[in-house]
Amino acid sequence: MRVLLVGRPGDRDRVRGELVEAGLEIVAESAAAPDSATHATGSASHAPGIDAIVTALPGTPISERRDVAAGKGEALTPRELDVLALLAEGLPNKAIAHSLGISDQTVKFHVAAIIGKLGAANRTDAVRRAFRRGLVAI
């Protein structure tokens, strides 16, 4: 996956190696601060060959966040990870239910659990947080 790395220089330095180790190709970098990342994302969306934008935020290194996702915190269950992968594809609850052979109500239950465990505000925020933690790839 080809990405644009956005953030302050020190934050970018901190995560650059981990992104490359994860198999991401950094094709460009921007010194835009995380609070202005929306401006950077708007201009990058027109850049050819960029699949995603990664914002290097100050704080916990990616590897430590992966530890939380891997079970050193409140981990997602295998079924929650299945639901999360389909959420990341943008599927509505009914389509997720059909794909997994479960009821709509069960999907709602899993989505609520995912949102809670990731500390997200909504399903879109959950996918964003999951991507940053390496739980899903877009």
C-alpha positions in Angstrom: 0.0 0.0 0.0 1.3 3.4 -1.0 0.8 6.1 1.7 1.3 9.8 2.4 2.8 10.3 5.9 1.5 13.4 7.6 2.6 14.9 10.9 5.3 16.8 12.8 8.9 15.8 11.9 9.6 14.0 15.2 6.3 12.1 15.1 6.9 11.1 11.5 10.4 9.9 12.4 9.0 7.8 15.2 6.5 5.9 13.0 8.3 5.8 9.7 10.3 2.6 10.4 7.2 0.8 11.7 5.2 1.6 8.6 7.9 0.3 6.3 8.2 -2.8 8.4 4.4 -3.3 8.1 4.8 -3.3 4.3 3.6 0.2 3.6 5.4 2.3 1.0 5.7 5.9 2.0 5.6 7.8 -1.3 5.4 11.3 0.2 5.5 13.2 3.5 4.0 16.4 4.7 5.0 18.5 7.7 1.3 19.5 8.3 0.4 19.3 12.0 -2.2 16.6 12.8 -4.9 19.3 13.4 -4.4 20.4 9.8 -4.4 16.9 8.3 -7.8 17.4 6.8 -6.3 20.1 4.6 -3.5 17.7 3.6 -5.9 14.9 3.0 -8.0 17.0 0.6 -5.0 17.8 -1.6 -3.6 14.2 -1.4 -6.8 12.6 -2.5 -6.1 14.0 -6.0 -2.5 12.7 -6.0 -2.1 9.6 -8.2 -0.8 6.5 -6.6 -1.6 7.2 -3.0 -3.8 4.6 -1.4 -4.1 6.1 2.1 -2.9 8.9 4.4 -1.3 8.0 7.7 -1.2 10.7 10.3 1.7 10.4 12.8 0.3 11.6 16.1 2.3 12.4 19.2 2.0 9.7 21.9 2.0 6.0 21.9 4.2 4.3 19.3 2.4 2.1 16.8 4.0 -1.1 18.2 2.5 -0.4 21.7 -0.9 0.2 20.2 -0.6 -3.1 18.3 0.1 -4.8 21.7 -3.2 -3.5 23.0 -5.0 -4.8 19.8 -3.2 -8.1 20.1 -4.6 -8.8 23.6 -2.6 -6.8 26.1 -5.7 -4.6 26.5 -9.4 -5.4 25.8 -9.0 -7.4 22.6 -11.6 -7.9 19.8 -13.0 -11.4 19.4 -12.5 -13.2 16.1 -16.1 -12.6 15.2 -15.7 -8.9 16.0 -12.7 -8.8 13.7 -14.8 -10.4 11.0 -17.5 -7.7 11.4 -14.8 -5.0 11.6 -13.3 -6.1 8.3 -16.7 -5.8 6.6 -17.4 -2.5 8.3 -14.1 -1.3 6.7 -15.5 -2.2 3.3 -18.4 0.1 4.0 -21.1 -2.6 4.2 -24.3 -1.8 6.1 -25.4 -4.1 8.9 -27.8 -6.2 6.7 -25.0 -7.0 4.2 -22.6 -7.9 7.1 -25.3 -10.2 8.6 -25.9 -11.9 5.2 -22.2 -12.3 4.6 -21.5 -13.9 8.0 -24.8 -15.8 8.3 -25.9 -14.0 11.5 -28.9 -11.8 12.3 -29.0 -8.0 12.0 -29.3 -7.8 15.8 -26.2 -9.8 16.3 -24.3 -7.5 13.9 -25.6 -4.5 15.9 -24.3 -6.1 19.1 -20.9 -6.7 17.6 -20.7 -3.2 16.2 -21.5 -1.7 19.6 -18.8 -3.9 21.2 -16.3 -2.9 18.6 -17.1 0.8 19.1 -16.8 0.4 22.9 -13.5 -1.5 22.8 -11.9 0.9 20.4 -13.2 3.9 22.3 -14.8 5.2 19.1 -17.6 7.6 18.6 -19.3 5.8 15.8 -18.7 3.0 13.2 -16.7 5.3 10.9 -14.4 6.3 13.8 -14.1 2.6 14.8 -12.8 1.8 11.3 -10.4 4.7 11.5 -9.1 3.7 14.9 -8.8 0.0 13.8 -6.8 1.1 10.7 -4.4 3.1 12.9 -4.0 0.1 15.2 -3.3 -2.3 12.3 -6.4 -4.3 12.8 -7.7 -3.7 9.3 -6.1 -2.7 6.0 -7.9 -0.6 3.5 
